[in-house]
């Protein structure tokens, strides 16, 4: 996204904690690291969000300070800014910050479009979903534009199928992106002067020979909706350990599936090689 300035304006980045990534400070550090490697340090707002989950925080949002307030208030502020179009929220993690923003100020529901990377629908058990199911259910029951870029582990129809191999990354990514003057320490040590080199290092730390680029695929279908198929369904709800269908529900959501891996990956590498930095504040 940060290298697709011909397609996106980025108003800011918010982070929140997930169970395998450390507390919110660690997530903030990684977002800051990536922004620096994209030569956008000081030009993109990065806001700390929630450490806890929706149910733990929702009753405190009227207080001057609460867990995640900086990100929540930033989302509300940008949603209410004068614009001819809706603010696109593109969460590639749990939905806590967005659900809290909608809960604190319901008037923003008509001003935002949410495109979420998450869920194995109609199957259970997806990481972003399971990190805060209450926030997902809150949004499913809120009258807001809600689209899901499905994950579907191990299935050809989800973002899990949009994969890159370590061999491919080592061949294509070294040196890509703007070169920054002051190297940035990596998550696992070392120093890096461009995003391409850092991405190769992260891939090399994995135990597997390939990895799904889940989040990037969600960005891709906002960039070009023709790279996946969409359908509209009555909003279900996640109850216990499974999805509960509500066929008579007048509220509809959009599902994205059948991602075109070839076109998405081609655009990804082309974007890395011919980057256009996003417009910033």
One Martini backbone bead per residue (centre of mass of N, CA, C, O) as a GRO file, in nm:
protein
  281
    1UNK     BB    1   0.058   0.062  -0.022
    2UNK     BB    2   0.307   0.263   0.020
    3UNK     BB    3   0.384   0.191  -0.306
    4UNK     BB    4   0.069   0.303  -0.408
    5UNK     BB    5   0.029   0.625  -0.493
    6UNK     BB    6  -0.162   0.571  -0.756
    7UNK     BB    7  -0.407   0.448  -0.547
    8UNK     BB    8  -0.318   0.584  -0.264
    9UNK     BB    9  -0.420   0.719   0.043
   10UNK     BB   10  -0.262   0.774   0.366
   11UNK     BB   11  -0.376   0.865   0.694
   12UNK     BB   12  -0.301   0.590   0.854
   13UNK     BB   13  -0.190   0.393   1.146
   14UNK     BB   14  -0.306   0.114   1.328
   15UNK     BB   15  -0.270  -0.063   1.642
   16UNK     BB   16  -0.285  -0.400   1.787
   17UNK     BB   17  -0.312  -0.661   1.984
   18UNK     BB   18  -0.171  -0.988   1.963
   19UNK     BB   19  -0.085  -1.296   2.097
   20UNK     BB   20   0.198  -1.325   1.900
   21UNK     BB   21   0.315  -0.993   1.916
   22UNK     BB   22   0.275  -0.875   2.169
   23UNK     BB   23   0.241  -0.582   2.258
   24UNK     BB   24   0.160  -0.277   2.129
   25UNK     BB   25   0.454  -0.181   2.114
   26UNK     BB   26   0.552  -0.396   1.911
   27UNK     BB   27   0.358  -0.314   1.683
   28UNK     BB   28   0.458  -0.025   1.661
   29UNK     BB   29   0.753  -0.090   1.591
   30UNK     BB   30   0.690  -0.232   1.321
   31UNK     BB   31   0.545  -0.001   1.182
   32UNK     BB   32   0.781   0.197   1.205
   33UNK     BB   33   0.986   0.029   1.049
   34UNK     BB   34   0.835   0.020   0.778
   35UNK     BB   35   0.811   0.325   0.734
   36UNK     BB   36   1.113   0.378   0.727
   37UNK     BB   37   1.174   0.174   0.486
   38UNK     BB   38   0.975   0.374   0.303
   39UNK     BB   39   1.053   0.676   0.352
   40UNK     BB   40   0.808   0.785   0.592
   41UNK     BB   41   0.922   0.931   0.818
   42UNK     BB   42   0.690   1.157   0.966
   43UNK     BB   43   0.436   1.110   0.735
   44UNK     BB   44   0.296   0.887   0.917
   45UNK     BB   45   0.046   0.794   1.106
   46UNK     BB   46   0.092   0.635   1.432
   47UNK     BB   47  -0.135   0.434   1.631
   48UNK     BB   48  -0.224   0.335   1.936
   49UNK     BB   49  -0.402   0.070   2.060
   50UNK     BB   50  -0.521  -0.215   2.173
   51UNK     BB   51  -0.464  -0.464   2.418
   52UNK     BB   52  -0.737  -0.540   2.443
   53UNK     BB   53  -1.072  -0.608   2.424
   54UNK     BB   54  -1.386  -0.517   2.368
   55UNK     BB   55  -1.520  -0.609   2.641
   56UNK     BB   56  -1.297  -0.462   2.823
   57UNK     BB   57  -1.352  -0.152   2.690
   58UNK     BB   58  -1.646  -0.043   2.608
   59UNK     BB   59  -1.721   0.093   2.905
   60UNK     BB   60  -1.467   0.331   2.862
   61UNK     BB   61  -1.507   0.538   2.607
   62UNK     BB   62  -1.602   0.802   2.784
   63UNK     BB   63  -1.331   0.837   2.870
   64UNK     BB   64  -1.043   1.015   2.840
   65UNK     BB   65  -0.911   0.729   2.921
   66UNK     BB   66  -0.812   0.438   2.727
   67UNK     BB   67  -0.774   0.150   2.574
   68UNK     BB   68  -0.695   0.291   2.255
   69UNK     BB   69  -0.764   0.601   2.216
   70UNK     BB   70  -0.580   0.703   1.988
   71UNK     BB   71  -0.699   0.526   1.760
   72UNK     BB   72  -1.000   0.575   1.795
   73UNK     BB   73  -0.996   0.887   1.758
   74UNK     BB   74  -0.862   0.883   1.479
   75UNK     BB   75  -1.086   0.736   1.327
   76UNK     BB   76  -1.305   0.940   1.386
   77UNK     BB   77  -1.169   1.189   1.267
   78UNK     BB   78  -1.133   1.079   0.972
   79UNK     BB   79  -1.436   1.008   0.921
   80UNK     BB   80  -1.529   1.329   0.977
   81UNK     BB   81  -1.393   1.426   0.749
   82UNK     BB   82  -1.397   1.600   0.477
   83UNK     BB   83  -1.565   1.419   0.204
   84UNK     BB   84  -1.659   1.242  -0.102
   85UNK     BB   85  -1.574   0.985   0.067
   86UNK     BB   86  -1.510   0.707   0.210
   87UNK     BB   87  -1.348   0.558   0.462
   88UNK     BB   88  -1.094   0.326   0.446
   89UNK     BB   89  -1.083   0.025   0.626
   90UNK     BB   90  -0.779  -0.203   0.666
   91UNK     BB   91  -0.790  -0.472   0.842
   92UNK     BB   92  -0.501  -0.709   0.935
   93UNK     BB   93  -0.663  -0.792   1.199
   94UNK     BB   94  -0.811  -0.711   1.446
   95UNK     BB   95  -1.130  -0.518   1.535
   96UNK     BB   96  -1.115  -0.335   1.788
   97UNK     BB   97  -1.074  -0.035   1.707
   98UNK     BB   98  -1.331  -0.019   1.527
   99UNK     BB   99  -1.547  -0.106   1.727
  100UNK     BB  100  -1.488   0.123   1.931
  101UNK     BB  101  -1.549   0.358   1.739
  102UNK     BB  102  -1.846   0.279   1.684
  103UNK     BB  103  -1.930   0.284   1.984
  104UNK     BB  104  -1.852   0.582   2.048
  105UNK     BB  105  -1.936   0.665   1.722
  106UNK     BB  106  -2.203   0.585   1.529
  107UNK     BB  107  -2.186   0.811   1.296
  108UNK     BB  108  -1.947   0.664   1.124
  109UNK     BB  109  -2.089   0.428   0.969
  110UNK     BB  110  -2.158   0.613   0.703
  111UNK     BB  111  -1.822   0.688   0.654
  112UNK     BB  112  -1.744   0.375   0.618
  113UNK     BB  113  -1.515   0.118   0.492
  114UNK     BB  114  -1.478  -0.231   0.553
  115UNK     BB  115  -1.171  -0.427   0.501
  116UNK     BB  116  -1.125  -0.760   0.600
  117UNK     BB  117  -0.873  -0.972   0.725
  118UNK     BB  118  -1.066  -1.270   0.762
  119UNK     BB  119  -1.169  -1.572   0.798
  120UNK     BB  120  -1.320  -1.911   0.716
  121UNK     BB  121  -1.570  -1.883   0.590
  122UNK     BB  122  -1.779  -2.127   0.724
  123UNK     BB  123  -1.542  -2.166   0.898
  124UNK     BB  124  -1.348  -2.187   1.161
  125UNK     BB  125  -1.040  -2.075   1.290
  126UNK     BB  126  -0.916  -1.763   1.294
  127UNK     BB  127  -0.691  -1.544   1.405
  128UNK     BB  128  -0.826  -1.259   1.387
  129UNK     BB  129  -1.096  -1.354   1.499
  130UNK     BB  130  -1.002  -1.500   1.776
  131UNK     BB  131  -0.885  -1.234   1.915
  132UNK     BB  132  -1.199  -1.086   1.859
  133UNK     BB  133  -1.519  -1.174   1.843
  134UNK     BB  134  -1.680  -0.934   1.958
  135UNK     BB  135  -1.601  -0.729   1.736
  136UNK     BB  136  -1.725  -0.880   1.504
  137UNK     BB  137  -2.021  -0.893   1.607
  138UNK     BB  138  -2.062  -0.591   1.626
  139UNK     BB  139  -2.027  -0.535   1.320
  140UNK     BB  140  -2.246  -0.737   1.219
  141UNK     BB  141  -2.466  -0.545   1.397
  142UNK     BB  142  -2.379  -0.308   1.209
  143UNK     BB  143  -2.455  -0.033   0.997
  144UNK     BB  144  -2.196  -0.128   0.787
  145UNK     BB  145  -1.953  -0.146   0.571
  146UNK     BB  146  -1.876  -0.502   0.510
  147UNK     BB  147  -1.571  -0.671   0.430
  148UNK     BB  148  -1.432  -1.002   0.335
  149UNK     BB  149  -1.111  -1.137   0.327
  150UNK     BB  150  -1.058  -1.447   0.293
  151UNK     BB  151  -0.860  -1.711   0.411
  152UNK     BB  152  -0.871  -2.022   0.414
  153UNK     BB  153  -0.708  -2.260   0.513
  154UNK     BB  154  -0.596  -2.466   0.248
  155UNK     BB  155  -0.754  -2.299   0.034
  156UNK     BB  156  -0.806  -2.178  -0.295
  157UNK     BB  157  -1.026  -1.931  -0.212
  158UNK     BB  158  -0.812  -1.785  -0.044
  159UNK     BB  159  -0.544  -1.599   0.072
  160UNK     BB  160  -0.369  -1.858   0.119
  161UNK     BB  161  -0.309  -1.881  -0.205
  162UNK     BB  162  -0.127  -1.622  -0.170
  163UNK     BB  163   0.197  -1.711  -0.258
  164UNK     BB  164   0.537  -1.726  -0.132
  165UNK     BB  165   0.864  -1.803  -0.175
  166UNK     BB  166   1.183  -1.804  -0.072
  167UNK     BB  167   1.311  -1.821  -0.348
  168UNK     BB  168   1.153  -1.585  -0.472
  169UNK     BB  169   1.239  -1.366  -0.269
  170UNK     BB  170   1.550  -1.392  -0.313
  171UNK     BB  171   1.526  -1.309  -0.619
  172UNK     BB  172   1.328  -1.030  -0.609
  173UNK     BB  173   1.375  -0.838  -0.330
  174UNK     BB  174   1.648  -0.736  -0.329
  175UNK     BB  175   1.671  -0.379  -0.293
  176UNK     BB  176   1.384  -0.297  -0.261
  177UNK     BB  177   1.321   0.013  -0.257
  178UNK     BB  178   1.406   0.262  -0.081
  179UNK     BB  179   1.699   0.416   0.020
  180UNK     BB  180   1.822   0.469   0.334
  181UNK     BB  181   2.044   0.644   0.530
  182UNK     BB  182   1.929   0.505   0.800
  183UNK     BB  183   1.943   0.228   0.942
  184UNK     BB  184   1.731  -0.046   1.050
  185UNK     BB  185   1.638  -0.236   1.292
  186UNK     BB  186   1.547  -0.548   1.328
  187UNK     BB  187   1.352  -0.777   1.484
  188UNK     BB  188   1.622  -0.997   1.467
  189UNK     BB  189   1.819  -0.801   1.377
  190UNK     BB  190   2.008  -0.604   1.234
  191UNK     BB  191   2.036  -0.407   0.925
  192UNK     BB  192   1.830  -0.175   0.719
  193UNK     BB  193   1.774   0.010   0.388
  194UNK     BB  194   1.530  -0.183   0.292
  195UNK     BB  195   1.248  -0.366   0.244
  196UNK     BB  196   1.344  -0.606   0.077
  197UNK     BB  197   1.559  -0.716   0.275
  198UNK     BB  198   1.368  -0.753   0.517
  199UNK     BB  199   1.172  -0.958   0.387
  200UNK     BB  200   1.382  -1.182   0.350
  201UNK     BB  201   1.454  -1.217   0.647
  202UNK     BB  202   1.173  -1.302   0.743
  203UNK     BB  203   1.147  -1.552   0.562
  204UNK     BB  204   1.412  -1.698   0.672
  205UNK     BB  205   1.272  -1.747   0.968
  206UNK     BB  206   1.113  -1.960   0.859
  207UNK     BB  207   1.001  -2.306   0.831
  208UNK     BB  208   0.894  -2.246   0.552
  209UNK     BB  209   0.886  -2.233   0.194
  210UNK     BB  210   0.605  -2.085   0.238
  211UNK     BB  211   0.380  -1.787   0.216
  212UNK     BB  212   0.117  -1.611   0.294
  213UNK     BB  213  -0.018  -1.286   0.167
  214UNK     BB  214  -0.277  -1.189   0.307
  215UNK     BB  215  -0.270  -0.874   0.339
  216UNK     BB  216  -0.194  -0.802   0.046
  217UNK     BB  217  -0.458  -0.918  -0.081
  218UNK     BB  218  -0.646  -0.710   0.048
  219UNK     BB  219  -0.520  -0.463  -0.084
  220UNK     BB  220  -0.553  -0.556  -0.383
  221UNK     BB  221  -0.879  -0.550  -0.393
  222UNK     BB  222  -0.886  -0.243  -0.357
  223UNK     BB  223  -0.715  -0.172  -0.604
  224UNK     BB  224  -0.847  -0.452  -0.758
  225UNK     BB  225  -1.152  -0.614  -0.779
  226UNK     BB  226  -1.082  -0.824  -1.023
  227UNK     BB  227  -0.892  -1.020  -0.822
  228UNK     BB  228  -1.188  -1.105  -0.731
  229UNK     BB  229  -1.472  -1.240  -0.566
  230UNK     BB  230  -1.808  -1.132  -0.505
  231UNK     BB  231  -2.049  -1.146  -0.225
  232UNK     BB  232  -2.378  -1.151  -0.085
  233UNK     BB  233  -2.482  -1.167   0.264
  234UNK     BB  234  -2.622  -1.245   0.538
  235UNK     BB  235  -2.547  -1.168   0.845
  236UNK     BB  236  -2.384  -1.332   1.060
  237UNK     BB  237  -2.273  -1.529   1.350
  238UNK     BB  238  -2.055  -1.591   1.624
  239UNK     BB  239  -2.110  -1.905   1.800
  240UNK     BB  240  -1.888  -2.013   1.991
  241UNK     BB  241  -1.749  -2.242   1.732
  242UNK     BB  242  -1.958  -2.105   1.521
  243UNK     BB  243  -2.160  -2.040   1.265
  244UNK     BB  244  -2.454  -1.831   1.239
  245UNK     BB  245  -2.719  -1.823   1.052
  246UNK     BB  246  -2.921  -1.533   0.890
  247UNK     BB  247  -3.133  -1.539   0.631
  248UNK     BB  248  -3.333  -1.285   0.742
  249UNK     BB  249  -3.120  -1.076   0.725
  250UNK     BB  250  -3.101  -0.746   0.614
  251UNK     BB  251  -2.815  -0.757   0.667
  252UNK     BB  252  -2.523  -0.700   0.468
  253UNK     BB  253  -2.239  -0.868   0.329
  254UNK     BB  254  -1.903  -0.904   0.201
  255UNK     BB  255  -1.738  -1.145  -0.003
  256UNK     BB  256  -1.399  -1.257  -0.059
  257UNK     BB  257  -1.280  -1.461  -0.338
  258UNK     BB  258  -1.089  -1.599  -0.563
  259UNK     BB  259  -0.787  -1.529  -0.596
  260UNK     BB  260  -0.551  -1.383  -0.820
  261UNK     BB  261  -0.239  -1.471  -0.791
  262UNK     BB  262  -0.091  -1.383  -1.046
  263UNK     BB  263  -0.181  -1.080  -1.049
  264UNK     BB  264  -0.102  -1.006  -0.761
  265UNK     BB  265   0.201  -1.083  -0.774
  266UNK     BB  266   0.276  -0.911  -1.013
  267UNK     BB  267   0.200  -0.641  -0.881
  268UNK     BB  268   0.383  -0.660  -0.639
  269UNK     BB  269   0.658  -0.664  -0.790
  270UNK     BB  270   0.607  -0.410  -0.957
  271UNK     BB  271   0.577  -0.221  -0.714
  272UNK     BB  272   0.859  -0.271  -0.596
  273UNK     BB  273   1.016  -0.176  -0.864
  274UNK     BB  274   0.780   0.082  -0.904
  275UNK     BB  275   0.759   0.289  -0.685
  276UNK     BB  276   0.492   0.490  -0.521
  277UNK     BB  277   0.459   0.706  -0.297
  278UNK     BB  278   0.255   0.812  -0.082
  279UNK     BB  279   0.043   1.030   0.019
  280UNK     BB  280   0.065   1.279   0.267
  281UNK     BB  281   0.027   1.517   0.521
   0.00000   0.00000   0.00000
